[in-house]
Every structure is written in structure tokens, then in C-alpha cells.
Amino acid sequence: MNRVEMETELEDIVRSISFPRYSGTDGWKKAREILLSHFKRLGFNHSEESFTASDFFMRRVNTLPYFITGIYVAILTIVNVFFVIPVASILMGAFLVVIAFTIEKIIQAIKYPVIHSKFGIKHEATNILIENPVRKKTENPRHVLYFIAHTDSKSETPSPHVLFTIIYLSIFFGSIIVGIHSVTRGLVLLLDAGAKETSPFHPHLSYGFVIAFVDALRVITRYGPGKSPGANDDGTGIAILMMLEKEMERQTLALVDFKCVLVGAEELGEVGTHHFILAREEQGVMLNPRRDHFVIIDGIAGNNMYYFTREGWRMRPFSAFLVPLFDNFLQEQDGLGDISFKSMWMPPPVNTDHSAVIFHGQDAFVIASSENVSHTPEDTPDNVNFTAVAALARALQDFIMYIDTSLEKPDHRA
């Protein structure tokens, strides 16, 4: 396809499925049927792996750790403002800092047992593996890339792009400041007897009540089918994967192969990717993070692209294989048309399908764009730059070829 044809094809696919498609709903079932018709039109084969997922985690559990943190910050603030208990200030403050740095891990530890819970509503979902029979598969590849996009959408109220930013700053910076302030005050009182206040009232930590309120405010977030059409979350990702399968049919790969997987129930807690990895294990396909690499395409709307190099407070690196190759790929390009890339750290607790990949000890790489309105009614095709989406689809094709060529070089270790 030429540039105009690809843009038109991508836009047609995205527009055809841009309506609320929460897992298991009539909208999701309609989107599945539309996707199957696209596969037939493009000459693709496909296979499906069905499963069910509970919405109990997303609707009832996901925000609870933030609410509990807010209550804890309020108690800590009361202890510091109205009492002089140095040891309590030190221990409680230190514990708050630990909570702020580990809350993402707490949520992850809860998530995967809860998505199989008997509580909540069980939703039908399916993972769809698409395959272009014309494209020649690589025999005995040294590396396999699993491109992942999700088929479901959800709505979030209040608007996540305002509320979540405020709460994020409160949880991960405000709470840490309160904790450090509490520890510092306790140490001063404990180590310098002359510093004891004449009155137990200590107003300087009273800002902790504001932090506590904002932390706890996360509990008002509601998820559900709503009105979000899901154009960039993740309609564009779906369309890009379909273009990869179609456009790569003319290419021959020697050392790399790739698979395109449209996962379900991402919006219930990355359930589809979780099940996809489990299904591989059940089928005797043992994934190896040194050989198998998951490339997550999510939230593509504009021409300012991000690829993530590290994630979370522990600064855990993303793919040790793909990140340096992508760095080199970008440096060697004369230009990528209408898009630009910037490497970024992924702050906690941002969740895409990479969360399930990392949970299973596998290798993840994430590409997103900054201009997106996910989970809102504004997530429509009219807010998507399809020229940029097409440029990313072409860049990913070139990147696959670049990896294959790089592996053929004698000085490349893989």
C-alpha cells in the first residue's frame, strides 16, 4: 500500500470499531464480528482463545489501596499535629514512605488472584491470534516478537486526565513528603531533648490532611462501559497490527519472526495477556524472555511517540534486547515522516498489558503517544492523527527488518 492507501485502511478499521466495547457487552461482541469481517477481507486466518474474567478487581479493589493510604496519612498527621510521640512519628513516617514506594507492587500482587474471583460480574472475553497465510514464517527463529493490542474499551469517571494526575502527585510525592517530614520531626524530638515543644500542637504538618483527602479521593473513580469509543485505546493498536501482518507479507525474515495478538479484557486488569501467557504454558510452549519479546502498542493518537526504557520506583528496565536496538534504529533513520520518538521512564502505577508480561517474568517493550484521551467520550477517530498512525505502522515494519539485519551481523550478541 502507498501512504494514502494505508492511512485510509487504518482509519476505516478504527472507525468501524469506535464505539463502547467493554468486555462481554453487546458492543464488544459487535466489535469482534466486525474484526472477523476485516480478517476475511484481508485474507487473514485467525484462532481464538476464550476465557472469562471478573470485574471485581477493577470495580471494587483497584482504588482501595489508595483509599487506605489516605486514611493512614490522616492518622499519621493527627499523631504529628496533636501529640508528641517521637517513636510513633519515626516508625509511622517510615512505613508511609515504604507504602508509597511499594503500592504498585501491592496492587499487582492483589490483581491476578482477584481477576479469577467468584465475586463481581464475569465477562466473556477472547484472545485473537491473527495470521497472514501469505507471509512466509521464519523457521527456527532466534527471536520472536509478540505484538499486543487490546480489543476492549472502558470509560472512567471523573476524567482520568485531571483527577489521576492530581492523585498521582499526591500519592507518590505528597505522601512521601509527609512521611519524610514525620520521620525528621520524630528524630529531632528524640535526639534533642531540648527541642521538645512546650505544646503538643504542631501545625506545620497539617498539610497532611490535604494529602490524605486527595489520596483517598481515588476511591470515587468508577469504571464501566460508559461512552468511550476507544479509538486510540486501543483501536489504533488493532489497526496497526493488522497492517503489520498485511504489509510484511512481501518481506522475508531470516532470524526473527513475529506474531500479532489482539487480547481481550485488558481494561479489567490486563487479563487477556495474562491468559495468553498461561495458555502458552498449558500448550507446552515455554516462553523465554531472552528469545520471546512482547511489544505493547497502546494509546496511539498523535505524532509524539514514547517508548519506555524503565518502569516504577525500582527503575526496572524494559526489554534489554529491544530497547538498545530501538535506540540504534532511531539514530540510523533519516527521519520517520510525521512522527518523533522520545524515550521515557514509566511512572507507577501506569498499567498496560506490560504489567501482565512483567508479572510472568517475560520481556516487555511499550510504545504509546502523548496525545490521547483514553477512557473518555472524546476518544473518537476525529481526535486521531491517522497520518501519524500510518507512520508508526511503517516504522514498526522497518524496525522488524532492522532487527533481522542486525542479528545477521557477526558482532551482534543475542
N, C-alpha and C positions, 0 to 999 in steps of 0.2 A: 504494500500500500504506500502511496505517497503521503506527504504530510497532511494534506487536506482530507484525504480519504480516512486516514487514521483518526484524526480529530472527530470527523463525522461519526465514525463507527463507535468510538469511545463515548461520545455524547449520546448517541442513540441507545447504547446499552444502559448508561447511567439513568437517563430519563425514563427508560422503560420500567425501572425498579425503584424509582424515587417516590416512595410512599411509606408510611409506617409499616414496619415488618418485624415487630417484636416476636421473639421465638414462640412458635406454636400457634400464633394467631392466624386468622384468615389472610392477613396481609403478608405474613411470612410464607404461607402456603402458595399464595398467588405469585410471589416473587420467585419461588422455587420453580413453578411451572414456566414462568417467563424465561428463566435462566436455561431450563432444559430446551426450550424452543430455540434459544440462541445457540446452544451447543449443536443442535441438529442443523441449523442454518450454516454454521461454520465448519461442519464436518467433524466435530469432536465426538469421541467416546467419553463416557463418564461412568463412575461407580459411586455408590453411596454407602455410608456407614451411619446407621440411625442410632439414636440414643435419647434418653430423657434427662432433663436437668431441673432441679428445684430452684425456684426464685427466692428461697428463704434467705440465702446469704445476701443477695443484692438488695432485697427489700427490707430485711429486718436486722441483719448482722453487720453489713459493711460500714455503717456510720456509727455503730455502737462504741468502738474503741475511742473515737474522738469525743463522744459524749462523756464517757467515763474519765477520759483525760481532763476534760473541762471541769468535772466535779472535783477531781483530785487537785487541780490548780486552785480552785476556790478554797478547798480545805487548807492547802499549804499557805495560801495568802492570809487566811484567818489566823493561822498559827503565828505567822510572822507579824501581822499588824496588831494583834491584840494580846500577844503573850511574849514572854522572854524565855524561850526554851532552846538554847543553843544546839544541843544534840539533835533535837527534832528538826530544827531548821536545816542542819547539815545533811542528815540522813534523808529527809523528805525531798530536799532540793536535789540531791544527787540522784535519787530514784526518778525524779521527774525528768532529768536530763537523759537518763537511760531509756525511759519510756519514749521520749521524743525521737531518740536515735534508732529505736527498735520497733516502733509502731507499725512500720511497713511489714516487718517480718512477722509480727503478731497477727496481722490481718491475713498474710499469706498462709500462716500455719492453720488458721481457722477455716480458710476458704474451701480447700479441696475436700475435707471431710463433710463440710456443710452442704456442698452442691449436690451431694447424694442423700441429703436429709429427707426423712419422711414428712417433714414439716413443709409448709409453703405449697405452692402450686407447681405440679410437674408439667414441664413444657416439652413438646416434641421438638426434636432438632435433628439435623443430619450434617455430616461432613461430605462434601462432594469432591472427588478427585477427577480432574478433567485431563484428557489426553488427546493429543492430535495424532491420529494414526499415520499421517503423512510424515511427521517429524521422526527422523531416524534416532533411535535411542543409543546411547553410548554403552558399549559393552565393557563390563568391569571398570566402572568409573572410579577414579581416586577420590573424588569429592561429589557429593550430591547436595544440591540446593533445593530446599523446600520453600517455595514462595507461598505465603499465607495471606489471605484476606478473609474478612468475615461477612456473612450474608445477612445477619440480623441487624436491627437498629433499635434504639430506645430513646425515650425522652427523659429529661431531667429537669426538675423544678425545685427551687428557683434556678435561674440561669446559672449554669456551672461556671461560666467565664468571668463572672463577677464574684459570686459567693465563694467559689472554690479557691480563687486566688487569695481572697482575704483570709479564709480559714487556713489555707496552706501556710501563709506568712505567720499566722498566729500560732499554729501547732508547732511548726518547725523552727521558728525563730523567737516568737514571743514566749513560748513555754520554756525554751532553753534559757532565755534571758532571765525569766523568773526563777528557774532552778539555780542558775549560777549566782544570782543575787541572794537567794536564800542561803546557799552554802557559804558565800562570802560573809554575810551577816552573822551566821552561826559561828564561823571561825573567829571573827573579830571578838564576839562576845565571849567565846570560850577561852581564847588565848590571852585576852587582855581584860582582866577583871575590872580595871578602871574604866573600861568602855561601856559598862552596864548602864543602861538608860535609867533615868530617875522615874520614868513612867513606862509601863509596858506597851503603851500605844505607839506604834511605829508606822506612820502614814506613808513612808517612802516606797513601800511595796504594794500600796493599794491599787496600782495599775494592774496587778494580778487579777483583780476581779473582772476587768475588761477582757483580759486574755482568756480567762475561764469562760466567760459568756460566749466569746467568739468560737472557742474550741467546741463548746457544747452545741453551738448553733448548727453544726454539721448534721445533727440528728433530724433536722427538718427537711433534709433533702429527700425527694421522692423520685423513684424510677418507675417507668412503665411504658406502655405502648405509645401514649401521647400523640403528638402531631409531627414529630421529627421525620422528614422524608429520608434521611440517611444518605444523601447524595455523596458527601465526601467521607461519611462514616458508615459504611465503607464501600459505597457504590463505585467510587473511582478505583479503589483497590481491586474489586472484582473485575472491572473492565480492563485494567492493566494486565492482570494475569491472563485473561483471555487473549489479549493482543500478544503477549509473550508466546503463548502456545502457537498462535497463528503465524506470527512473523518469523519465529525461529525454525519453521519447517523447511526453510531454504538453506539452513546452516548445518554444518557437520561439526560435531564436538568430538575430541579425541580422549580427553581425560576427565571431563566434567559432564554431569547430567543434571537435569532439574525436573522438579515435579510441581504442579500448581494445585493447591488445595484451598477450596472455599469452605471455611469452617463455620459451624453453627454455634449459637448460644455464647458468642463472645461477650455479649452485654450482660450475661448472667454470671460472669466471672471467669472468662476465658475457658469455658467448659469444652468447647469443640476441640481446641488444640490439645487440651488435657486428654480427651478421649482418643484423639488421633494418635498420640504417642503411646497410650495404653494399648490401643488396637495393634500397633506395630509389634509391641512386645508379645501380645497374645498370638500373633501370626508368626512368631519366631524371627521377626526382622529386628535385630538388635541394633538400635541406633547408637552411633559412636560420635561424640562431639568433635573428634578430630577428623571425621570423614563427612558427617551429616550436619548441615547448617540451615537454620531456619531464618528466612528473610521475611520480616513482617512489613506489609505495606498497609498503612492505615492513616486516615485523615489527610488525604491528598486533595488540596483545593486550589493552591496558588503556586507562584513560581519561586518562592523562597523555601527551599527544601532543607530539612535537617537529617543528619544521620548521627546516631548516638554512639558514643565511644565508651561511656561509663554510666553506671546507674546506682542510685541510692547513696546513703551516707557512707557506706563502706567502699564507695567508688569502685564497685566491682566492674571489671572491664567487659564490654561486649565482645563479640567474636574476635579471638586472636588471629583467626585466619582471614576473615573478610574485611575487618576494619583497615589493616595496613594495605591490603590490596585495593580497597576503595580509595584510600588516600592517594596511592600511586596512580590509580586510574584517573582521578580528577586532575592531578598535576600534569598528566600527559595529554589531556584533552585541549584542543584549541578553543573549545567552547562547547557548551551544551544547549545551544539555542536559547530558549526562553526561560531557562531555569538556572538557579545557582544553588550551591550546597554549602552548608556550614556544619561543622562538627560540634556536637553539644554533649553536655552531661545531662542525663535524665534524672530529674529530682524525684524523690519519693513523694507520694505513693502513686505515681503515674502508672496506670495499668493498661497494657495492650496484651496481645497474645504472647508477647515475650515472657510475661510473668509465668505462664504455664511451662514454657520451654525451659526457663531457668530453674523452675521448681523441680523438673525432672532431670536436671543436670546436663541439659543439652546446650548447644551453641546457638546464640541468637544475635540478630542484626536487625535494626529497626530504621525505617525511613518514613518520615512524616513531613508535613508542611506547616508553616506558621499560620497561614490564613485559613482557619477552619472554624466552623460554628457548630461543632458536633453537639448532638443531643438537644438541639433547639429547632423550632419551626423554620428557622432561617437556613437550615442545612438543605438547600434546594440546588438543583442544577444551575440555576441562574447565578448562584454565588460560587460557581466552579470555573476556573480558567482552564478550558479544555486544551488550549494550545500548550499550557504547561504540563497537563496530564499526559498528552501525547509525547512531549519531550522527555518526560520521565520514563515512559514505556520504551522509547528508543534508547535512552541511556542504559536501562537495565539490560536490554538486548546486547548492547556494546560491552557492558560490564561482564556478562556471561562469557562472551567471546574473549575478552581481555584475560579473565581468569584462566580459561583453557590455554591460551597462548603463553601466559606466564608460567604455567605448570610445565610446559614443554622446555623451558629454559633450563640448562644444566645446573645453574647456580641457585635455582629455586628449591627451597626446602618445604615440603608439605607432607 
